[in-house]
Amino acid sequence: MQKIQNKRILSGIQPSGDLHIGNYFGAIRQHIEFQEGNECYYFVANLHAMTTIQDKRKLEEATLQVAIDYLALGLNPDKANLFVQSDIPEVTELAWILSTLTPLGLLERAHSYKDKVAKGLTPNHGLFAYPILMAADILIYDSEVVPVGKDQKQHLEMTRDMALKLNNVYGDTLVIPAEYIMPEVAVVPGLDGQKMSKSYGNTIEIFCDYKTLKQKVMSIVTDSTPLEEPKDPDKNNVFALYKLFASQEEKEDMRKKFLQGGYGYGHAKKELLEKIYTFFELARTRREEIIKDKTYVWEVLKRGAHQAREQAQQVMSRVRENCGLIRAY
């Protein structure tokens, strides 16, 4: 992975359900690595989640759960700011200001909006204006680098367009962020071979119990090649997932067994099962400890919000002054 040092990095994750291994390899692992030698702002995007979650208790629980999971997976609150999006009211203020400068046509071209509507989601203004709030999330902290997957590259390009437009109208005000495209390993196959996604219902959750994990792994879709025949390791989902967890020697060994024949998908699934369970063993133990002390989690989120809001207020002070938003107090 390309080394990033001495940068202010911003990323967020929606509390839309239990985190799965696609989330881990696609984003979380990189987020943990970035906290070494950078200034990181990681937020739980509960405002974004309101476009699809409209249940009070579900949103509250999911928001806290994401924070707990991030801490269990290695986020160090002494090295990175972890906070909840809605604790920074300045972000919605900046989103409104950006919306006064954003052409309607730019939002209409957003791939994410069109894809979600095509999948049956009822369109609402929040879903339509999602790129504006995402832009405010990024720009409110003077973010320098934003790690994104290829599917979110367009949103970052839109963010840059909005920032440039505001700077052109009101003078040099906002920092223009650079993109960091996550490596190809981010495309993690799900149980059915499609990209692992909650919307496809094909996920393997990071913290599910052993029995559930076994059921999931054993249900991975494979072809009907008989046990005794050779199999192409590069064309089956089991090996694609195994490669994420195995050492180079272990990957070569499984590849060899597939090519020789006499090695079935059932054998490979059992090896994958143990790899996944062992890989997250330390994180599971840490998570159990954190759950027993939720006061610690709230303290982390409070401290992260305090640090994030200090930065957001500095940016908004600059934005208000340059845009002519006078204050009477």
FENTAHU-V246305 format. One record per backbone hydrogen bond with DSSP energy under -1.0 kcal/mol. CO is the residue of the C=O (numbers start at 1). NH is the residue of the N-H. Records with the same first field share a line. If there is no record, write none. Layout:
BEGIN
CO=NH, NH
END
This chain:
BEGIN
7=39
8=144, 145
9=41
11=43
13=45
14=16
19=206
20=24
21=25
22=26
23=27, 28
24=29
27=31
28=32
29=33
30=34
33=36
37=6
39=9
40=81
41=11
42=83
43=13
44=46, 85
45=49
48=51
49=52, 53
55=59
56=60
57=61
58=62
59=63
60=64
61=65
62=66
63=67
64=68
65=69
66=70
67=71
68=72
69=73
70=75
76=79, 80
81=42
83=44
84=87
85=88
88=91
89=93
90=94
91=95
92=96
93=97
94=98
95=99
96=100
98=101
103=107
104=108
105=109
107=110
110=114
111=115
112=116
113=117
114=118
115=119
116=121
117=120
124=128
125=129
129=132, 133
130=134
131=135
132=136
133=137
134=138
135=139
136=140
138=143
139=142
144=178
145=10
146=180
148=182
149=152
152=156
153=157
154=158
155=159
156=160
157=161
158=162
159=163
160=164
161=165
162=166
163=167
164=168
165=169
166=170
167=171
178=146
180=148
183=186
184=187
186=188
188=196
190=193
191=221
194=190
197=202
202=191
204=21
209=213
210=214
211=215
212=216
213=217
214=218
217=220
226=229
227=262
232=235
236=240
237=241
238=242
239=243
241=244
242=245, 246
247=251
248=252
249=253
250=254
251=255
252=256
253=257
254=258
255=259
256=260
257=261
258=231
264=268
265=269
266=270
267=271
268=272
269=273
270=274
271=275
272=276
273=277
274=278
275=279
276=280
278=281
280=284
281=285
282=286
283=287
284=288
285=289
286=290
287=291
290=293
293=296
294=298
295=299
296=300
297=301
298=302
299=303
300=304
301=305
302=306
303=307
304=308
305=309
306=310
307=311
308=312
309=313
310=314
311=315
312=316
313=317
314=318
315=319
316=320
317=321
318=322
319=323
320=324, 325
324=326
END
